[in-house]
């Protein structure tokens, strides 16, 4: 079957988080299963755009509110990513370097959705499935079914995957004229809590809805930022499919980003060499357990708890561990983490920002990965860490609960806690320090987690089952 993925992110073209990793991997694995999967996203002005070859495949135009826009669709020529990649350019809206964070993001992504739907409406054939990702594409099912220029697309099945339901794309009703000429009797399919809610509309209008882990789907029925009743009402069309990771990209035995490659059999030696290089770079003690955090420094990730948790852990455990932070986000959290370098020199360091190469090196050299998330729909970092033999310390929520089992339980291999609190984090860090002293047990866990299968093959097949249904 032919599957069209429409997304705001796709690694390595444009990535802000886990959404980019998923859309950059899932289509490749679906193609390996014998299907034809393609990806469409905005033509941001990223490094990838300028370093690769593209050809124009379509030009068109549309109206949005009181303005008219022209758009251009280009295709990457070489199938570099393992699937056909299409980029949509709209002058003045999508021709920017960053993915998100502009005052006119509503206009940018509404225009992107209109352009994509208009382009598909011009095809001589119909794809079997249009697969949407998050609120930036969630108006497309409504437009395919209820906008008069696109109603001939209504027979195409749509699937909406929710990577994070906290962000819903809310729009004031004054912007309803952005949507192409639509059946006003269907206004209820757009409305939630007196506003246009693209995510709610997508949940209502898509044939199937998936979340990125079974645990997250269960949580959305009581914590969905106002959509709890909708998830309960639409539960018959919803399913949770755990994300996978790309074994080709995240593989310590052939990762070109890390200095010392290794596999399961020589993991202890390989990790020790990578840890030595990492500790030398960041002035840390190789003899102590290295606990790391990689990710966005935002409330969802409980990053605001890190300064106090790290300070308490170092003070209460007499500096018997090292911490290394890689991430960016809330300026106040960034400032606190930067200021801690002087106070805990030799025990702590941080790099504010994001560096793909360094993230691989940290996974390879760290002993433990800390993820105290308040919200974690699936989480990929814990899977990456385990692939590299790094033991996860996680809060029991969403996909973290689905993928990590406490080492105190039978066949367990991680460290789990229940509350996003400084006390829970510091106690879990203490458990990690005590576990680190038991080198034979650490070696056993390391071998166990490196052999866990979090690859996309299984998950890609489950998406095909959803499409077939």
C-alpha positions in Angstrom: 0.0 0.0 0.0 1.0 3.6 -0.4 1.4 5.6 2.8 1.9 9.4 2.9 3.4 10.6 6.2 2.8 14.3 6.8 4.8 15.9 9.7 6.5 19.1 11.0 9.7 17.2 11.7 11.8 14.4 10.1 15.4 13.5 11.1 17.9 14.4 9.6 16.0 17.1 7.7 14.6 19.0 10.6 14.4 17.8 14.2 13.3 19.3 17.5 12.5 16.1 19.4 11.3 12.5 19.2 8.8 13.3 16.5 11.7 13.9 14.1 13.3 10.6 15.0 10.0 8.6 14.5 9.2 10.2 11.1 12.8 9.7 10.0 12.7 6.0 10.7 9.2 4.5 10.5 8.7 5.1 6.7 12.1 3.4 6.0 11.0 0.3 7.9 7.6 0.3 6.2 9.3 0.3 2.8 11.4 -2.7 4.0 8.1 -4.5 4.6 7.2 -4.1 1.0 5.0 -1.0 1.1 5.6 2.5 -0.4 6.0 5.1 2.4 6.7 8.8 1.6 7.2 11.8 3.8 6.0 15.4 3.4 7.2 18.3 5.5 7.8 22.1 5.3 10.8 23.3 3.4 12.6 24.9 6.3 16.0 26.5 5.4 18.1 23.9 7.1 21.5 22.5 6.4 20.0 19.4 4.8 18.2 21.5 2.2 21.4 23.1 1.0 23.5 20.0 1.0 21.3 17.7 -1.1 19.7 17.7 -4.6 16.0 18.4 -5.2 13.7 18.7 -8.1 10.4 20.6 -8.4 7.4 18.3 -8.8 4.4 20.6 -8.4 3.5 24.3 -8.1 0.1 25.5 -6.9 -1.8 28.2 -5.0 -4.5 28.7 -2.4 -6.3 31.3 -0.4 -6.1 31.6 3.3 -8.2 34.3 4.9 -7.8 37.5 3.0 -4.5 36.4 1.4 -3.4 34.3 -1.5 -0.3 32.1 -1.4 1.7 30.2 -3.9 3.5 27.0 -2.9 6.1 24.7 -4.5 6.7 21.0 -3.8 10.2 19.6 -4.3 11.5 16.0 -4.0 14.9 14.8 -2.9 16.4 13.1 -5.9 18.5 10.2 -4.6 16.2 8.5 -2.0 18.9 9.3 0.5 16.8 8.5 3.5 15.3 5.3 2.3 12.0 6.9 1.3 10.7 9.6 -1.0 11.0 13.0 0.7 8.9 15.9 -0.3 9.3 19.5 1.0 6.6 22.2 0.7 7.7 25.8 0.3 5.5 28.8 1.0 7.3 32.1 0.6 7.0 34.2 3.7 5.8 31.4 6.0 7.9 28.3 5.7 11.1 29.7 4.4 12.7 30.0 7.9 15.5 28.2 9.7 13.7 27.1 12.9 10.8 24.7 13.0 8.7 26.3 15.8 8.7 29.3 18.0 7.3 32.1 15.7 4.4 34.3 16.5 2.6 33.2 13.3 3.0 29.4 13.8 -0.8 29.0 13.5 -0.7 30.6 10.0 2.5 28.7 9.0 1.2 25.3 9.8 -2.4 25.9 8.6 -1.0 27.1 5.3 1.3 24.0 5.1 -1.7 21.7 5.7 -3.8 23.5 3.0 -1.0 23.3 0.5 -0.4 19.6 1.1 -4.1 18.8 0.9 -4.4 20.8 -2.3 -1.4 19.0 -3.8 -2.7 15.6 -3.0 -6.1 16.6 -4.5 -4.3 17.1 -7.8 -2.8 13.6 -7.9 -4.0 11.3 -10.7 -4.2 8.5 -8.2 -5.1 8.2 -4.5 -2.7 7.0 -1.8 -4.1 4.3 0.4 -3.4 6.0 3.7 -2.5 9.6 4.8 -0.7 9.4 8.1 -0.7 12.6 10.2 1.6 13.4 13.1 0.6 15.8 15.9 -1.5 18.9 15.8 0.5 20.6 13.1 -1.1 18.2 10.6 -4.3 17.3 12.4 -6.7 19.6 10.4 -6.1 17.6 7.2 -8.7 14.8 7.9 -11.3 17.6 8.4 -10.3 19.3 5.2 -10.3 16.1 3.2 -13.9 15.4 4.3 -15.5 18.8 4.8 -13.8 21.4 2.6 -15.6 21.6 -0.7 -12.5 21.7 -2.9 -11.2 18.5 -1.3 -14.2 16.4 -0.7 -13.2 14.0 -3.4 -10.4 12.9 -1.0 -12.9 11.8 1.6 -12.5 8.1 0.8 -8.8 8.1 1.6 -8.2 6.6 5.0 -6.4 8.8 7.6 -4.4 7.9 10.7 -3.4 10.4 13.3 -0.5 9.7 15.6 -0.3 11.7 18.8 3.3 12.2 20.0 2.4 14.8 22.6 -1.2 15.7 23.5 -0.2 18.7 25.6 0.2 20.8 22.4 -3.1 21.1 20.5 -2.7 24.0 18.1 -5.6 26.1 19.5 -7.1 28.8 17.2 -9.6 31.5 17.9 -12.8 31.2 15.9 -11.9 34.5 14.2 -9.4 32.5 12.2 -12.0 30.0 10.9 -11.8 31.7 7.5 -8.2 30.3 7.2 -9.8 26.9 6.4 -10.8 26.6 2.7 -14.5 26.8 1.9 -16.0 24.3 4.3 -19.4 22.9 5.3 -20.4 25.2 8.1 -22.8 22.6 9.5 -19.7 20.6 10.5 -18.4 23.3 12.8 -18.7 20.9 15.8 -15.9 18.8 14.3 -13.5 21.7 14.8 -14.6 23.1 18.2 -13.4 22.1 21.6 -13.9 24.4 24.6 -15.1 27.3 22.5 -12.0 27.3 20.3 -10.9 25.6 17.1 -8.8 22.7 18.3 -6.8 21.0 15.5 -5.8 18.0 17.6 -9.4 17.4 18.8 -10.6 17.7 15.2 -8.0 15.2 14.1 -9.1 12.7 16.8 -12.7 13.1 15.7 -12.1 12.9 11.9 -9.3 10.4 11.5 -10.2 6.8 10.8 -7.8 5.6 13.4 -5.8 7.4 16.2 -2.6 6.0 17.7 -0.4 7.1 20.5 3.3 6.4 20.8 3.0 3.9 23.7 0.2 1.8 25.3 0.9 3.5 28.6 0.5 6.9 27.2 -2.9 6.0 25.7 -4.1 5.0 29.2 -2.9 8.2 30.7 -4.6 10.4 28.2 -8.0 9.3 29.6 -7.2 11.2 32.8 -4.5 13.6 31.8 -4.8 15.0 28.2 -4.8 18.8 28.8 -8.5 19.1 28.5 -9.2 16.3 26.0 -9.8 13.5 28.5 -13.5 13.1 27.7 -12.8 13.0 24.0 -10.2 10.2 24.3 -12.7 8.2 26.4 -15.5 8.8 23.8 -13.2 7.8 20.8 -11.4 5.0 22.6 -12.8 2.5 20.0 -10.6 3.9 17.3 -7.5 4.4 19.4 -4.5 2.2 20.0 -1.1 2.6 21.5 2.0 1.5 19.5 5.4 1.8 21.1 7.9 3.7 19.1 11.0 1.9 17.9 14.5 3.1 17.4 16.6 3.0 14.2 19.1 0.2 14.7 21.2 1.5 11.9 21.6 5.0 13.5 21.8 3.9 17.1 24.2 1.0 17.1 27.4 1.2 19.2 29.2 -1.4 17.1 29.2 0.9 14.0 28.3 4.4 15.3 30.7 6.8 13.6 29.9 9.5 16.2 31.6 7.6 19.0 35.4 7.2 19.5 35.4 3.5 20.5 32.9 1.2 18.9 31.8 -1.9 20.8 29.2 -4.7 20.9 27.6 -6.8 23.7 30.7 -9.0 24.1 33.2 -6.1 24.6 30.8 -3.6 26.1 32.7 -3.1 29.4 35.9 -2.3 27.6 34.2 -0.1 25.0 32.2 1.9 27.4 35.2 2.4 29.7 37.2 3.9 26.8 34.3 6.2 25.8 33.8 7.2 29.4 37.5 8.1 29.8 37.3 10.4 26.8 34.1 11.9 28.0 35.4 12.5 31.5 38.6 14.1 30.2 36.5 16.4 28.0 34.3 17.6 30.8 36.8 17.3 33.7 35.0 14.5 35.6 36.3 11.5 37.6 36.2 8.3 35.6 36.2 6.1 38.8 32.8 7.4 39.8 29.4 6.5 38.3 28.5 9.0 35.5 24.9 10.0 35.5 23.6 12.0 32.5 20.6 13.9 31.3 20.0 14.5 27.6 16.9 16.4 26.5 14.9 19.6 26.5 15.2 21.6 29.7 11.4 22.1 30.2 8.7 21.3 32.7 7.5 18.2 30.9 10.9 16.7 31.4 11.0 17.8 35.1 14.2 19.7 34.2 13.3 22.4 36.8 14.0 19.7 39.5 17.5 19.0 38.2 19.5 21.8 40.0 18.2 20.9 43.4 18.3 17.1 42.8 21.9 17.2 41.6 23.0 19.5 44.4 21.4 17.3 47.1 22.8 14.1 45.5 26.3 15.4 45.5 26.1 16.9 49.0 24.4 13.9 50.6 26.5 11.3 48.9 29.8 13.2 49.5 30.5 13.6 45.8 30.4 9.9 45.1 29.1 10.4 41.5 29.4 12.6 38.5 26.6 14.4 36.5 26.7 15.7 32.9 23.8 17.6 31.3 23.2 18.2 27.6 20.1 20.2 26.6 18.4 23.5 26.2 15.1 25.1 27.0 13.9 27.2 29.9 16.4 30.1 30.3 16.1 30.1 34.1 16.9 26.3 34.2 19.8 26.8 31.8 21.2 29.6 34.0 21.0 27.5 37.2 22.7 24.6 35.5 25.4 26.8 34.1 26.1 28.4 37.5 26.5 25.0 39.2 29.7 24.3 37.3 31.7 26.4 39.6 30.1 25.1 42.8 30.6 21.4 41.9 33.7 21.4 39.8 35.0 17.9 39.2 31.6 16.4 40.0 29.3 18.2 37.5 29.4 19.7 34.1 26.9 20.8 31.5 26.6 21.8 27.8 23.7 24.1 27.0 22.3 23.5 23.5 22.0 20.4 21.5 24.7 18.4 19.7 23.7 15.2 17.9 27.3 13.9 17.8 27.9 14.6 21.5 24.6 12.9 22.5 25.9 9.7 20.9 29.2 10.0 22.8 27.3 10.6 26.1 25.1 7.5 25.6 28.3 5.5 24.9 30.3 6.8 27.8 27.6 7.2 30.6 26.8 4.6 33.3 23.2 5.9 33.9 20.7 8.0 32.1 18.3 10.1 34.2 14.7 10.7 32.9 12.5 12.2 35.7 9.8 13.2 33.2 6.4 14.5 34.3 5.1 13.7 30.8 6.8 11.1 28.5 4.4 9.8 25.8 7.0 7.2 24.7 10.5 8.4 25.2 13.3 7.3 22.9 16.3 8.4 25.1 15.9 5.4 27.4 15.9 3.1 24.4 19.0 4.7 23.0 20.7 4.5 26.3 20.0 0.8 26.7 21.2 0.1 23.2 24.5 1.5 24.4 24.6 -0.4 27.7 23.6 2.7 29.8 21.2 1.9 32.6 18.1 4.1 32.7 16.8 5.9 35.8 13.2 6.8 35.0 9.9 7.9 36.4 7.1 5.4 36.0 5.0 7.3 33.4 3.9 6.8 29.7 6.4 4.9 27.6 9.0 4.9 30.3 6.8 2.6 32.3 6.3 0.4 29.2 10.0 0.0 28.5 11.9 0.0 31.8 11.5 -2.6 34.6 13.2 -2.0 38.0 16.2 -4.1 38.6 14.7 -5.0 42.0 12.0 -7.0 40.3 12.4 -10.4 38.6 14.3 -9.9 35.3 14.5 -6.1 35.9 17.2 -3.9 34.5 16.5 -0.2 35.3 15.9 2.1 38.2 12.3 3.3 38.5 10.5 5.8 40.8 6.9 7.1 41.0 7.0 10.8 41.6 8.5 13.8 39.8 10.1 15.1 43.0 13.6 16.0 44.2 13.4 13.4 46.9 12.5 10.6 44.4 15.3 11.6 42.1 17.9 11.8 44.8 16.9 8.4 46.3 17.1 6.9 42.8 20.5 8.4 42.3 21.6 6.8 45.6 20.3 3.5 44.4 22.4 3.9 41.2 25.5 4.7 43.2 25.0 1.6 45.3 24.4 -0.5 42.2 27.5 0.8 40.5 29.6 -0.7 43.4 28.4 -4.2 42.3 30.4 -4.5 39.1 29.3 -8.0 38.3 25.6 -7.1 38.6 26.2 -4.0 36.4 27.8 -6.2 33.8 24.8 -8.5 33.8 22.3 -5.7 33.4 24.5 -4.0 30.7 24.4 -7.2 28.6 20.7 -7.7 29.3 19.7 -4.2 28.1 21.9 -4.2 25.1 20.1 -7.3 23.8 16.6 -5.9 24.3 14.7 -5.5 21.0 13.4 -1.9 20.6 13.8 -2.0 16.8 11.2 -0.6 14.4 10.5 -3.9 12.7 7.8 -4.9 15.2 6.3 -1.5 15.6 6.2 -0.9 11.8 4.3 -4.1 11.4 1.7 -2.9 14.0 1.1 0.3 12.0 0.5 -1.8 8.9 -2.1 -3.7 10.9 -3.8 -0.4 11.8 -3.8 0.7 8.2 -5.2 -2.7 7.0 -8.1 -2.5 9.6 
